[in-house]
């Protein structure tokens, strides 16, 4: 990966982070659901047991 490619990925990541800060809870759950991380009910899918365990500790 070139420095130019890396810089572009970092720019996209920063934009995504800023966009996520403006999401409602419902929008965030929908986004994580589309990524396969959460179910529609907001529960972690079976592929993310570490995240599920971490969220229970809080």
C-alpha positions as a Markdown table, in Angstrom:
| # | Residue | x | y | z |
|---|---|---|---|---|
| 1 | Unk | 0.0 | 0.0 | 0.0 |
| 2 | Unk | 1.4 | 3.4 | -0.9 |
| 3 | Unk | 1.5 | 6.4 | 1.3 |
| 4 | Unk | -1.1 | 8.0 | -0.9 |
| 5 | Unk | -3.5 | 5.0 | -0.4 |
| 6 | Unk | -2.9 | 5.0 | 3.3 |
| 7 | Unk | -3.6 | 8.7 | 3.6 |
| 8 | Unk | -6.9 | 8.3 | 1.6 |
| 9 | Unk | -8.0 | 5.4 | 4.0 |
| 10 | Unk | -7.2 | 7.6 | 7.0 |
| 11 | Unk | -9.3 | 10.4 | 5.5 |
| 12 | Unk | -12.2 | 8.0 | 4.9 |
| 13 | Unk | -11.9 | 6.7 | 8.5 |
| 14 | Unk | -11.9 | 10.2 | 10.0 |
| 15 | Unk | -15.0 | 11.1 | 8.0 |
| 16 | Unk | -16.7 | 7.9 | 9.1 |
| 17 | Unk | -15.9 | 8.6 | 12.7 |
| 18 | Unk | -17.3 | 12.1 | 12.5 |
| 19 | Unk | -20.5 | 10.8 | 10.8 |
| 20 | Unk | -21.0 | 8.2 | 13.5 |
| 21 | Unk | -20.8 | 10.9 | 16.2 |
| 22 | Unk | -23.9 | 12.5 | 14.7 |
| 23 | Unk | -26.0 | 9.3 | 14.4 |
| 24 | Unk | -28.9 | 8.5 | 16.6 |
| 25 | Unk | -29.0 | 5.3 | 18.6 |
| 26 | Unk | -31.4 | 3.8 | 16.1 |
| 27 | Unk | -29.1 | 4.8 | 13.2 |
| 28 | Unk | -26.1 | 3.3 | 14.9 |
| 29 | Unk | -27.8 | 0.0 | 15.6 |
| 30 | Unk | -28.9 | -0.1 | 12.0 |
| 31 | Unk | -25.4 | 0.5 | 10.8 |
| 32 | Unk | -23.9 | -2.2 | 13.0 |
| 33 | Unk | -26.7 | -4.5 | 11.9 |
| 34 | Unk | -25.8 | -4.0 | 8.2 |
| 35 | Unk | -22.2 | -4.8 | 9.2 |
| 36 | Unk | -23.3 | -8.1 | 10.8 |
| 37 | Unk | -22.2 | -7.0 | 14.3 |
| 38 | Unk | -25.6 | -6.5 | 15.9 |
| 39 | Unk | -29.0 | -8.1 | 15.4 |
| 40 | Unk | -32.0 | -5.9 | 14.7 |
| 41 | Unk | -32.8 | -6.0 | 18.4 |
| 42 | Unk | -29.4 | -4.6 | 19.3 |
| 43 | Unk | -27.8 | -7.8 | 20.5 |
| 44 | Unk | -24.3 | -8.9 | 19.4 |
| 45 | Unk | -24.2 | -11.7 | 16.9 |
| 46 | Unk | -22.6 | -15.0 | 17.7 |
| 47 | Unk | -19.4 | -13.9 | 15.8 |
| 48 | Unk | -18.6 | -11.2 | 18.5 |
| 49 | Unk | -18.5 | -13.0 | 21.8 |
| 50 | Unk | -15.7 | -10.7 | 23.1 |
| 51 | Unk | -17.8 | -7.6 | 22.5 |
| 52 | Unk | -20.8 | -9.2 | 24.1 |
| 53 | Unk | -18.8 | -10.1 | 27.2 |
| 54 | Unk | -17.3 | -6.6 | 27.4 |
| 55 | Unk | -20.6 | -4.9 | 27.1 |
| 56 | Unk | -22.0 | -7.0 | 30.0 |
| 57 | Unk | -19.2 | -5.8 | 32.3 |
| 58 | Unk | -20.4 | -2.2 | 32.2 |
